[in-house]
Every structure is written in structure tokens, then in C-alpha cells.
Amino acid sequence: MAEDKCGVAGCSEPAVKSYSRETVEKVGLKAADEKNRRIHLCKEHNKEFKKATKDERKLESLGR
């Protein structure tokens, strides 16, 4: 099985997590391939994504 690579333009690190393309692009990360529905993120881009969506995730969990 081939290991997934980070789907952000200009990055080729191994992926650790994947998210929908729409949510990743809202944060400001540019997808390398516009056809994919999910974008795989490496450790660094995942950290950046989680930092950018921290408030949104917190509000969502409080609404449950």
C-alpha cells in the first residue's frame, strides 16, 4: 500500500490526516489537485489547520 503524501501545493511530506477540500481551502491552504474531494495533510499543515479552526471546533462542541 502506497503512503499518502500531503495534498497542499508545494509539499511532499507524508500525510497523517485528511479533511474535506472545502474546509481546508477555507483556512487558506492551497490544494495541489483541485479534483480531489479530500485533502491529505502532513504533520505541519495539520497543525496549521487545527490552529486556524480552533475557535470553530470549540463552538461546535459546546453546541452539542
Phi, psi and omega in degrees: 000130181283141179280135180288146178255159179300135183268009178275138182304128177087004181239140180228024178287159177293141182278147177242339184205155176230149180224167177292148183299321182300315181291324179293320181287333176297327180287335179113005177277133183269123180286140180287324181236117184286348183279333184289141178276332179240144180246126176275136181241142175282179183301314182293315180290328176295319178297317179297318180296315181295323177296317183289333183254012185301310181297317180299316180294322179295315179297321179296319181289330178288334180282355183280000000 
